[in-house]
Amino acid sequence: MRKIASALVIASIAACSLQEGGVIVAVGIDSSVADAYVSPYDAAFNNDAGTIADGSGPKEAAADTGASCPTNLPGPPMVLVGNTCVDSTEVSNKQYDQYRKSYDAGSGSGDCSWIGPVPSGTTGTDDKPVVYVHWCDASLFCKWAGKHLCGARGGGGSIGTSDVTNAAVSEWFNACSSNSKNAYPYGAQYVKTNCNTEFQKGGTVSVGSIPTCVGPKGVYDLSGNVREWIDSCEGSGQYASCQFMNGDFYTGQPEAQCTHSDKANRNATYQATVGFRCCY
């Protein structure tokens, strides 16, 4: 059945690393204490796409096609963008901790058969986005959650690097650009204060906590905060070159555009500025 449904390393973050066959695996990195705010998952709030309440998603978005997104899957609640359900926020430390507790190193296969006994990524249970996470754990989290790492429209899968900014092909870019209509998720013009860019807030902020950093369908933080892995790699195995999209909390206007992408090895865990979200 068809499914409808960036590089600054912060010196103050302590990390313990395990060297395994050339792979640097970040282990036990404490996440920052979350700023006090009202989580989008703890209290409903309104936006231009409808009402987000724990997993329900914007009602307007579902009305577009008469379809809706599953509400019982782990991770962020999803919203419908075209024919794709997209996590409304980046995956948080709190949500990733659920995956960490059920982590199975044996789940890695094929290009991810090299993964170690401990999952990558920051530890903690706050609502800031998980970072220091390699591509495979991003992909495996999505699979564990019953979703997939955002990739090809029409059910997921890998896309070529030339298509990462093609709204007809890429789930992530389609959601960010509103089907190529906007340069930024919130509109055509860059507004510095709309999202967490240019080191305005000194680091990452809790997912979905900036009400102006949202697209018309209710997808938050597609610009700034952290860059996001997508399902687009060149080569095979742990040293394949994989893409991540948009800028982060430190970068400025050029990187804040939906069209901005960069790449790192599939096994890279050194980025304090790279996280992910899932699609369905």
N, C-alpha and C positions, 0 to 999 in steps of 0.2 A: 504494500500500500504506500502510495506517495506521501511523504511527510509534509504536513502543513505546519502546519505548525512549523620609551628611550635611552652620552651615556655617563651618568654621574654615579660614582660609587661613594657612599657616605661613610667617612672614616669612623664616625662615632658608633656605627653598628658593628657589634662584635660578631665574628663568625668563626666557626670551627669547620675546617674542610678536610675531606678525605680524598686522597689521591688514588685513583684506581685506573690503571692502564691508560693514562693520559687524560682521564676525565676528572675534572674538578667538580665534586659534588658538594653543594652547600648543605651543611647539616646544623641544625639547632640554632638558627639565626633568630634572635628575639625580635619580634615586630615592635614598632613604636606603640606607645600607649595611645589609644584612640582619643581624638578630641571629643569633648562632650557635644552631642547633637542628637536630634531625634532621627533614628534610623528609619529608612523607608520601609523596612520590614516590620518595625514595631508600631508604627502609626501610619494610617493612611494619609495621603496628601494629594491635592488636586494639581493638575497641570493641563496644558493645552490639548493633550491627547485623551484625557479621561482621568480616571482615578486608579492609582496604584494602591493595592492593599495586598498584603502577604500572598503573592502568587497569582492574584487574579488577573493582573495586566489591564491595560487601558481598554475600556469597553468599546471606544470608537474604533480602535484598530481592528478588533475582531469583527466589527460590523462591516468593514470594508469588503470582505469576501464571504461573510457568513460563517467563517471558521474561527476557531479559537486555539489557544496554546494549552498544553497540559499544565496543570497546576500542582501536581504532586511529585515533581522531580526535584532532586537535590540541587543546590546552587541558587543563583538569583532567580526571581520570578521572570518569566519571559513575556515578551510582547510581540505581536504579529506585525511584520513588515513585509508587505507583498505576500508572497507565499511561504515566507520563512519566519519561524519563531526565533527570536534573538534574546539572549540574556539582557535584561534591562540595565544591568550594571556589570562592571568587572567582578570577577570572583574574589571574594574577600577572604582574609585569613580565617575568619570564623567558619566559612563554608568549606574552605580547603582543609581545615582541621578534620572534618568528617571523613574526607577521602584519606587523609593521613592515618587515621585510626583503623581504617579497613584496607590499608595499602597491601598489595600483593606484588612482590618483585617479579613473580612468575607471570604477571599479566603482560609484561613487555615481550613483544615478538617482532620479527622482521627488522625494520629499521630501528626499533626500540628494544631489541633483545639485550642490549648492553646495560640497561638500567641497574642501579645498585640496590642494596637491601634497605636503604632509607630514602624516602622521597625527597626531592629537592624542594626548595621554597622556604619562605619565612614561616616560623611557628607562631602560634598565638591564637587568640579567639576574638580579636577585635574586627571592626568593620572596614579597616583599610585594605587595599588590594594586596593580594599575595604577590610577592616579587621573588627574585633569585630562583625562579622556576624555569627548568629547561622545557624545550618543546614537547618532549615525550610525556612528561608529567602533565602538561597542559592538555595534551590530547587524551591521555589516559583518564584524567579527571572527568573530561567531558563524556567519555565512553562510560565510565562508572556511573555518571549521573543520568545515563540514558539519552545523552545528546551527542554532539560531535563538535570538534574544533571548527570554528567558522571557516568555510571553504567554498565549494561550488554551490550555486543555487540549484534547487531542485532535489534536495536530499543530502547534500554534503559531498565530501571527497576533495582530493587535492586539485588545485588550480595552478596553471603556469604563472611564472613571475610576470609575464606580459599582461596577464589578466587581473592582477590584484586591484587595478583601478578601473575595471570594466564592470559597471553596475549590472549588466546583463548576465554576468558570470559569477561575480564575487558577492557572497552574502554580506560580508562585513562592509564592503564599500557601498553596496546598495543601501544598507541601513544608515551609514554615515552621511552619504550625499543625497539622501532622499531620491534615489534613482537618477543620480547625476544632475540634480537640479540645484544643489547647493555646494559651495566650496568648503563650508564648515557645517557641522551637524545642526547648528542653530540658525544658519542662514548664509547669505552670499558674502557678507563682509566680516572681517576679523574684529572681534571685540575682546580686548585683552582680559577684561574682568569677568567674562562669561564663564570661563573654565579655569582649571588649575594649571596655568602656564607661567612662564617667565619668573619662576621661583617666588611667586606672590605669597605663597603660604608656607614656604620653607621646606616643603616635602610633600609626600602624598597625603591625601585627605580621605576620609571615609567615603566609600562608594555611594553614589547617588545623593551626596549631601549638598551639592551645588545646584539649586533649582534652575539656574540659567544655562547650565551645561547639558542641554537635552534637545533631542530632535523632535519633530512633530509627532512621531509615533510613541514617544515615551522611552527612548533609549538614552541612557545617561553616560557621560564621560567618554564619548568617542573621540574627544579632543582633549589632550592634556592628561594630567594625573599619572598614568602609566601607558607605555606602548603596549601593544597587544599582539601576541603570536596569532598567526592564522595558518591554515592548512595549505601552505605553498612552499615547497622545498625543491632544491636542485641537488641531485646526487643521492646517494644512499648511505645508510648507517649513521653513526653518531657525528661524523664530520660533514654531513650534508649542510648546505647553506639554506636556512629557512627564514622566511619573511615575518616581520612584525610591522604593524601599522601605527600611524599617527605619532605625535610627539608626547612629551611627558611634562611633569611639573616644572622642569628646568628650562625646557626649550621654548622658542618663541613662535612668531607668526608663520614662518615657512613650514615648520614641522607640525603646526596645529591643523593644517589642511587635511582633508580626507584623503587626498592623493599621496600624502607622504608615506614612504615605506623605507625600511632598512632591513638588514639581515645579520644573522649570527649563526654559528654552528648549532646544529640540533641539540648538542649536549651542553650548550653554554648556560651557566648558572651564575655568572658574575654580574649580571645587570640588576642594579637596585631600582631600575626604572622600567622593567618589562613584566607584564602580567598577561592576562587573557580573559576572554569570555567565551561562552559556548553558543552554538546555534542548534536548531532542531528542524 
